[in-house]
Amino acid sequence: MDLQRVRSELASPAAGAEVRFGARLRAAMDRHGPLCVGIDPHPGLLAAWGLPDDAGGLLRFSETAVEALAGRVAAVKPQSAFFERHASKGIAVLESIIRQLRQSGTLVILDVKRGDIGSTAAAYADAYLDPASPLAADAVTASPYLGVGALGPMIETALAAGAGMFVLARTSNPEGAGVQRAVTASGRTVAQAVIDEISQVNAGVEPMGDLGVVIGATIAADPAEPPLDLAAMGGPILAPGLGAQGGRPEDLASIFGAARSQVLAAYSREILGAGPTLAGLRAATDRVRAVLRHNL
């Protein structure tokens, strides 16, 4: 990927800076707080809500979550896998909630973690980032492990559409450390190399770049974790792993330092576990948002 060319295009988007994802996300975080709520309807959660593990239960769960969250949080992050497991009927539910959330003005980050090369990467971009697609989101998560440059077709489609991407850098799962903390020939860790490449594209873009990274909030618990240099990041940082996975909001400032104003903290079970009532979901959302504002 020609980072200089992409950087130049991002600095002067034809559609105008006010419609860029980074600008829209910054405005949403300032208004609603740095909270992203994941919609992860796994079988155990459906059962806890008294719903069947089928497309009908998925629909009722998702519509309740949308009603509780739309217009109240900076972003909502549906996990595509939990919809895909219900085949075509599940994908239809996913299409529906993406549409409902975006119509409400709520940003949608579709958690798909896609990554490939050439025409396949372009096809993923068409599916999830092209405004003409019924699955088009405001941003997607992406895997860089075929090389950050291989994400070029997805990045270019995102920028042309005023959308964004969050590229995995240092994830919250313990298995990620073996790859992400490995040291490259440049002396940087793999995670830092990903951050540095994304930072190049965001350089000079205000108020916030359109390309983000994923850095798990659980890394604070590991004393062997090498520090990450986020000084030049320039874009949003999606921080999963809070709540049920063990990440603590009081650790966010120490993990992200001066970049903490760019952090979008992701919660799922901590909030969804308060359902199935709208009142319970909204109360949990308000509680978590207050904690995040205190710590970020």
Stockholm file with secondary structure:
# STOCKHOLM 1.0

chainA/1-296         MDLQRVRSELASPAAGAEVRFGARLRAAMDRHGPLCVGIDPHPGLLAAWGLPDDAGGLLRFSETAVEALAGRVAAVKPQSAFFERHASKGIAVLESIIRQLRQSGTLVILDVKRGDIGSTAAAYADAYLDPASPLAADAVTASPYLGVGALGPMIETALAAGAGMFVLARTSNPEGAGVQRAVTASGRTVAQAVIDEISQVNAGVEPMGDLGVVIGATIAADPAEPPLDLAAMGGPILAPGLGAQGGRPEDLASIFGAARSQVLAAYSREILGAGPTLAGLRAATDRVRAVLRHNL
#=GR chainA/1-296 SS CCHHHHHHHHHSCTTCGGGSHHHHHHHHHHHHCSEEEEECCCHHHHHHTTCCSSHHHHHHHHHHHHHHHTTTSSEEEEBHHHHHTTHHHHHHHHHHHHHHHHHTTCEEEEEEEECCCHHHHHHHHHHHTCTTSTTCCSEEEECCTTCGGGGHHHHHHHHHHTCEEEEEEECSSGGGHHHHTCBCTTSSBHHHHHHHHHHHHHTTCSSCCSEEEEECGGGGGCTTCCCCCCTTCCSCEEECCBSTTSBCGGGHHHHHGGGGGGEEEEESHHHHTTCSSHHHHHHHHHHHHHHHHHHC
#=GC SS_cons         CCHHHHHHHHHSCTTCGGGSHHHHHHHHHHHHCSEEEEECCCHHHHHHTTCCSSHHHHHHHHHHHHHHHTTTSSEEEEBHHHHHTTHHHHHHHHHHHHHHHHHTTCEEEEEEEECCCHHHHHHHHHHHTCTTSTTCCSEEEECCTTCGGGGHHHHHHHHHHTCEEEEEEECSSGGGHHHHTCBCTTSSBHHHHHHHHHHHHHTTCSSCCSEEEEECGGGGGCTTCCCCCCTTCCSCEEECCBSTTSBCGGGHHHHHGGGGGGEEEEESHHHHTTCSSHHHHHHHHHHHHHHHHHHC
//
